[in-house]
Amino acid sequence: MNSTTHQWDYIQNHIGQKSLKSIADKLEMPVRTIQIMLIRKNGTSNTKIHTGMLTAGELAKILKIDRNTIIGWISRHSLKASKKVTNSKKKYTFIKIEDFWDWCYEHLEKVDLSQYEAKSLLPEPSWVAREMKESKKVSNYKKWTTKEEIKLKYLVGMGYSWQKIGEILERKPGAVEKKYSRIKEQEISFRE
């Protein structure tokens, strides 16, 4: 095996896992040489695509939501992700597609798949098609009006479930329950 073949094998085995600088240092080559090799052999020097994962920004674009929502899912709702440098210095937040779907199934109340375009994230579980069909008119992170708060208290008083109240107010059941708890806490602290 010649030196160039050995170098290319090393690059292929470590691209997307290590930064180009780390690979270049190990092979005692300039970073630019590795980038040129990648372009010649793969047609691109984009190192992110070699991870087999999506960045938080790419996932957000596919789901048609803000990138910060994805970051919130990672930091507050345990969506698995990893940060790594794949090219020079910039760290990217990467998410495995399988990890996203596993997390999504457990957190369906947080994700609106009605905007998702089928087969955009492969492999796609069979339950996704069913969820996409359910047209969700759910408001995420929308400010509550006084009228909605009054209606919420009335519906709770009438004995409706969080699910039913969520449907009526076009909000997620978990958000409805949290809002009601906050209203109750405010009423108690106001009386004290």
Secondary structure, DSSP 4 states (H G I P E B T S, - for coil): --HHHHHHHHHHHHBTTB-HHHHHHHHT--HHHHHHHHHHHHS---SGGGGSSEEHHHHHHHHTS-HHHHHHHHHHH----EEEESSSS-EEEEE-HHHHHHHHHHTGGG--GGGPPTTSSSSPPTHHHHHHHS---PBSSPPPPHHHHHHHHHHHHTT--HHHHHHHHTB-HHHHHHHHHHHHHHHHHHH-
